[in-house]
Amino acid sequence: MSERHMVVGPDLMPGWLEKRRKIIGELEKQLILGLKEPGKGLTLDQMQMVVEHHNPFDAPNVPFAEKLVLQTAKLLSKKFGREIKVDPLPPEFTEENLARLAMFNLKPVFLPDEEIGEDSELKDWTKPEKWFYDQIRNGKIADVSAKLFRGWYLADFTPGADYTDGTQVFPNDPLSPIIARLREQGKIGKYDNTPAGSRFAITNEEWRNVVCPAIAEDLGFKPEQVRLERASEFNAIGNIYDPNRGKFNMWEWFSDIFEDSYRLCGGDRGYGGLSGVSHVSSVGRDVSIAGRPLVSFVS
């Protein structure tokens, strides 16, 4: 019987094995640290490198702000089919601040200076329905209603809820305590079966004049920074960042004015989802319409 010899390459020499031993040891150390002290230990990026069988400790030390800008530019360029440049982060967007705001499901998004036009060629994009563009042509809503205003925002990623009998609520809603407090103070209304912390059965006017300013105060923003999303913003955020938009049997308030005393709403799964847009009186209290705040850092 002929002898068989094991072929040993440079990557299997003792030096490589020693390096592997150190990596495994540090990996176990960081995992234990993360279990003992939440927030410490391996980062999500390092965990991803482990999954992809890379050394998590060889990751380039790219500053947080630079990394977020690069990732966002890559995502937007892919969605719009051409290079999209992204502005530097606002000074408020520190890693610590964003981690705190994520507890309220507020996450950073960048919207470019683009128009979601009726004839815009956007691949894999659900645009607003024809009715929306007809209202722009007819002068019922502002002529800039399909335009995005360039800048950074904090968007609310809280999942919606299917309408049932008016008792539905957003699951694990971090804004529920604020809304419940405002109802207890008699500043916003409800129906008998509306849960105190529910986002439903709040008029558009109450959202704009009471709820959004209260959110701004509680979270440390200027009152003018916090508002309802515009229809085009809801559509863009849903197409680019938040796959939950337009997936529920419910409507969402928008800030767009329709004629004089109405506001736009949309997003109901049964009426077009991301494409669906309609209008309701700004003082109408509807058990199937909710709202979500948008924090603007556009100067």
ZIWOHU-V828373 format. One record per backbone hydrogen bond with DSSP energy under -0.5 kcal/mol. CO is the residue of the C=O (numbers start at 0). NH is the residue of the N-H. If there is no record, write none. Layout:
BEGIN
co=CO nh=NH
co=CO nh=NH
END
This chain:
BEGIN
co=5 nh=7
co=6 nh=8
co=8 nh=11
co=9 nh=12
co=12 nh=15
co=12 nh=16
co=13 nh=17
co=14 nh=18
co=15 nh=19
co=16 nh=20
co=17 nh=21
co=18 nh=22
co=19 nh=23
co=20 nh=24
co=21 nh=25
co=22 nh=26
co=23 nh=27
co=24 nh=28
co=25 nh=29
co=26 nh=30
co=27 nh=31
co=28 nh=32
co=29 nh=33
co=30 nh=34
co=31 nh=35
co=32 nh=36
co=36 nh=39
co=42 nh=46
co=43 nh=47
co=44 nh=48
co=45 nh=49
co=46 nh=50
co=47 nh=51
co=48 nh=53
co=49 nh=52
co=53 nh=55
co=54 nh=57
co=55 nh=58
co=59 nh=61
co=62 nh=66
co=63 nh=67
co=64 nh=68
co=65 nh=69
co=66 nh=70
co=67 nh=71
co=68 nh=72
co=69 nh=73
co=70 nh=74
co=71 nh=75
co=72 nh=76
co=73 nh=77
co=74 nh=78
co=75 nh=79
co=76 nh=80
co=76 nh=81
co=89 nh=92
co=91 nh=93
co=93 nh=97
co=94 nh=98
co=95 nh=99
co=96 nh=100
co=97 nh=101
co=98 nh=102
co=99 nh=102
co=100 nh=103
co=100 nh=105
co=101 nh=104
co=104 nh=106
co=104 nh=156
co=106 nh=154
co=108 nh=152
co=110 nh=150
co=111 nh=113
co=113 nh=147
co=114 nh=116
co=116 nh=119
co=119 nh=121
co=120 nh=122
co=121 nh=124
co=124 nh=126
co=128 nh=131
co=128 nh=132
co=129 nh=133
co=130 nh=134
co=131 nh=135
co=132 nh=136
co=133 nh=137
co=134 nh=139
co=134 nh=140
co=135 nh=138
co=139 nh=258
co=141 nh=144
co=143 nh=146
co=144 nh=231
co=145 nh=115
co=147 nh=149
co=150 nh=110
co=151 nh=296
co=152 nh=108
co=152 nh=154
co=153 nh=294
co=154 nh=106
co=154 nh=156
co=169 nh=172
co=171 nh=173
co=172 nh=175
co=174 nh=178
co=175 nh=179
co=176 nh=180
co=177 nh=181
co=178 nh=182
co=179 nh=183
co=180 nh=184
co=181 nh=186
co=181 nh=187
co=182 nh=185
co=190 nh=193
co=192 nh=194
co=194 nh=197
co=202 nh=206
co=203 nh=207
co=204 nh=208
co=205 nh=209
co=205 nh=210
co=206 nh=211
co=209 nh=213
co=210 nh=214
co=211 nh=215
co=212 nh=216
co=213 nh=217
co=214 nh=218
co=215 nh=219
co=215 nh=220
co=221 nh=224
co=221 nh=225
co=222 nh=225
co=224 nh=226
co=224 nh=295
co=226 nh=293
co=228 nh=254
co=229 nh=233
co=230 nh=234
co=231 nh=235
co=232 nh=236
co=233 nh=237
co=234 nh=238
co=235 nh=239
co=236 nh=240
co=236 nh=241
co=240 nh=242
co=241 nh=244
co=243 nh=246
co=247 nh=249
co=247 nh=268
co=248 nh=162
co=250 nh=289
co=251 nh=265
co=255 nh=263
co=256 nh=258
co=257 nh=261
co=260 nh=281
co=261 nh=257
co=262 nh=279
co=263 nh=253
co=264 nh=277
co=265 nh=251
co=267 nh=270
co=267 nh=272
co=268 nh=271
co=271 nh=274
co=272 nh=266
co=272 nh=275
co=274 nh=128
co=275 nh=266
co=277 nh=264
co=279 nh=262
co=280 nh=283
co=281 nh=204
co=283 nh=285
co=285 nh=200
co=285 nh=288
co=287 nh=250
co=288 nh=200
co=288 nh=201
co=289 nh=252
co=291 nh=228
co=292 nh=155
co=293 nh=226
co=293 nh=295
co=294 nh=153
co=296 nh=298
END
